[in-house]
């Protein structure tokens, strides 16, 4: 992973920054997310009932897939601005869940830098287009504009 300056990073606006490694979304991960959020809808946690749905089995929560963005981001070789002390999520734009992630499938993220600005000295904000691909499927799991801030 390359370390770049703020000016070098700003020059990457409009470019694909990287693609993550694959991450498996297994039933154990789905069950832990259900426990953490209280969302135990049968399509996520009851494998027998979920087999009877058009999904053919359990699927990950859309918000579970969204919550994988920081992990997928870390599993890339994207350039990073040097000297970052911390980063925080700021939100997202145009979030859409396009296809379900079936238990046992692998996903990976594709990251494109859309906007970058220095909000004030030492505080920067970036907006990235993120597409989460499902291995072997035509439609992505989700696409969104993910906004993050980092502090130097």
Number of C-alpha atoms within 10 A of each C-alpha: 8 9 13 14 13 18 9 13 17 18 12 16 17 14 12 16 17 17 21 20 17 17 18 14 20 17 19 12 15 23 18 13 19 18 12 10 11 9 13 16 12 14 21 22 24 15 16 13 14 18 13 12 11 7 13 14 19 27 25 24 23 16 11 17 18 19 12 16 20 11 14 21 19 11 17 19 14 18 16 16 17 13 13 13 9 10 14 11 12 13 12 14 13 9 15 15 17 13 17 18 28 22 20 17 18 17 23 26 29 21 24 21 22 19 16 21 13 15 11 9 8 13 15 18 19 21 22 24 22 25 21 27 22 23 17 9 11 9 13 20 24 21 20 18 22 22 19 17 19 18 16 14
